[in-house]
Amino acid sequence: MVEARTRLDKHELLNLNKFHLFRKNVWLFLIPMFVFIVIGVLMIIFAEDNGDRIFGTIFLVVFGIGYPLISYIIMKLLVWFHLRSMKLVSNETLNYFKIDNEILFNRMEKTDMISIFEVRWNLVYKAYETQTHFFIYISNMQAFIIPKNGIFNGTSDELREMLKNSIGKKFKQYSK
């Protein structure tokens, strides 16, 4: 059994979003970036005058090379807007996890709110391990965030083995 205590705050939500957008769905960046670079290069090659070449170069730099930066800024803005309306995400929100070979148990607590969630492993969508976190998805867009430094009973190695045994190929490890 592994137990962890964490806070559901802006920092942890940003960690999840960075992983979700830049690691889990890396193709969301590579394909458009490649398309923008090809379009920019073609605009430069087939430019009829210097103005068209400059426009092609600007397009190449801003959209082709700058696409990940633009996406990151948009993600930060979306998280900021989301946090303004979602009052349960704060430094006061405590998350307690109890994880064993049968279930994932979560109790989220804040003033005026208690949420309890318990699920068997066959209902877990996927799980990922990074250098600092475990992200256990219950759908394509919803995940539990478990920082490794929040584990107080058991170890991250035990949790990794539990995930491998419980959900098999739906568990993936990412290293930096």
N, C-alpha and C positions, 0 to 999 in steps of 0.2 A: 504494500500500500504506500502511496505517495500523497503527501499533503502539502499544500502551498497556500500562502496568504499574499495577496497582492492588493493594489489599489487600481481601480478603473478610472484613470485620469487621462488628460489630454496627451501626455507623453506616451502612454501605452497605446492609446488609440492611433497615434501617429506611427508608432512602430509597426502596428498591424497594417496600416494603410501603405506604408513604404514597402513592406514585404509583399502585400497583395498586388500592388501595382508594378513594382520593379523586379521582383524575383519570381513570384508565382506566375505572373502573366507577362513575362518578358517579351513575348511576341507582339504585345500591344504597342511596344516601342520599336522593335526592330523592323517590322513590316512597314509601318508608315514612314519611319526614318529613311529606310531604303527607297521607298517610292518618292519621297520629297527630294532626296539626294539625286536620284535619276532625273526627275523633272528639272531640278536646278541645273544639272550638268547639261541636259538637252537644251535648256533655255540659253545657256552660255554658248554652246556649240553652234546652234542655229540662229543666233542673234544676228539681226540685220544691221544694227548699229551699236555704238558704244553704250547708249542708254539702255538698250535691251540686255547687254552683257552685265551692266551694273545691276539692273533689276534681277537678272538670273542669279548673280552672285549674292545679292541680299536675300533672295528667296532660299538659296542653298544654305546660307549660314543660319538664317532665322528659323526656317522650318526643318531643314535637313539635320543640321548639327544641333540646333537649339531646341528641337522637339522634346527631348527628355527634361530639359530645364522648364520649358513651358508647361509640360505635364505635371511636374513636381509642384510648380507654383499653383496650378489649378487644383491639385490634390490638397495642398495646404489650405487654400481658400475654402474648398468644399468641407474639409474637416472643421474649420473655424465656424462656418455657417451651421453645420450640423451640431456642434457643441453649444452654440448659442441657444438652440431649441431643446437639447437633450440634457435636462437637469440631473439625470442620474449619473452622468459622467463628471466626476469631480475628485478632488483630493480626499474628500470625505467618504467616497464609495469604497467599501471594503469587499474584497472577493475572497472567499474561502473555497478551496478545492480539495476534495478527497477522491482519489483515483485508485481503483484496484482492477483486477482482471475482469470484473463483471460490469462495473458501472463507472461513469463520470458523474460526480456529484458536485454541484456548485451552489453556494449560498452567497448572494449579493445583498449587502446591507448598507443603508444610509438613513439618515433621519427621515422619517415619514415613509420608508420603503423597506420591505424585505422581499427578496425574490429567491425561490428555491427551484433548482432545476436538476433533474436526475435522468440520465439516459443510459441505455445499454449500448455497448460498442457497435452493434449491428446497425444502429441508427446514425452513427457518426459518418459524415460525408468524407472527410479527409483530415489528415493531420500532418504538420510540418515541424521540423526542428531547425532552428538557426543557431548561430553561435551563442545567442543570448536568450532565446525564447522558444517556447512551444506554442504553436497556433493550432487549436483543435476546432475544425470547422464542423458546424452542424447543418450548414447549407453552403451553397456557393458563395454567399455574401456575409454569413454570420459566423463568427469564430470566438472561442474563448482564448484569452491572452494569458499565458502563464510564463512570466519571466523566470529564468532558471534561478536567479538569486532570491526568489520568493519561496522556493522549496525549503520547508523546515523539517519535514519528516520523510526520509527516503532521499534518493539522489536523482539527478537528471539521467544517469545511466539506467536506473531502475525504471523510470518513466519511459525512456526510449525503448527498452525491452518490452515493457507492457504494451506500448503502442504497436510495436512490430508483431507481437503475438496476438493482439486483439483485433487489429484491423488490417494486418498484412501489407499488401501492395498499396493500400490507400495512405500509408505513412511514407514520407520522404524526408531525407535529411539534406540540408543545404549548408555548406561550409563557406566561409568568407574567402 
